[in-house]
Amino acid sequence: MRSVWAFGAGAGTDVRRWGRLGKAALILGVLGVLLVVGAFGYAMVLGPQSVAIRSGDMEPTYRPGQALVLTAVEPGEVRRGDVVVFRSSPAPGEPVSSHLKRVIALGGDRVSQCGDQPVQLNGAPLAEPYLEGGEVNGFRCFDTTVPDGQMFVMGDHRANSLDSRVWGAVPLDTVKARDVPSTVRALVAVGAAGVLGLLFVVVAAILGVIAARRRRTAPAAYPQWAATGP
């Protein structure tokens, strides 16, 4: 009867092993699905948009031919200093087109400049370390208060930029995306999480198949009364 007991114990070990594999498959599968769904959802929130720089009005920050990956943004999330893409008509009768500019002022702000003096924002000089050659280039004097729901935009290369100095303020609801330096890193992390999730799902599927096969081929354990002798 000792051999019968040994056989029964081995079968029980196989069943327990199948149980561990099944649990591992379930855990990995759930983690994989969560990673894939989470990565996809976060990517949808970021709303990445790829644009190519075609002009030099934002030099030296952006060069012609440079490719950018921008993040979707709601109008109420736009902040001073943001570099945004918006779609607007430069003048009545002209077609709507996309522009990349820097937000200088928002609704309620007073912005002014004359000659080669720095831009004044709400009565104080605006620090602009991003300007091409440090040139403020005030080719046109202006002094305006930005209407609510609008923004005053300018290019970083002031001598080469048509912007709100000519157009006037631009509605915030024309903004489609903004440049966030961490966007590319975030997308890389999201992609890595998605790939890892898919890998987990594949491994879970393999473990599930192995566990199912072991379950089918494992010999039935003897009942307790058959494993005990007189």
Secondary structure, DSSP 4 states (H G I P E B T S, - for coil): -HHHHHHHHHHHHHHHHHHHHHHHHHHHHHHHHHHHHHHHHHHHHH--EEEE--SSTTTTTS-TT-EEEEEE--GGG--TT-EEEEEE-SSTTSPPEEEEEEEEEETT-EEEEEETSPPEETTEEPP-TTSGGG---EEEEEEEEPPTTEEEEE-SSGGG--SHHHH--EEGGGEEEE--TTHHHHHHHHHHHHHHHHHHHHHHHHHHHHHHHHHHHSPPPPPGGGG---
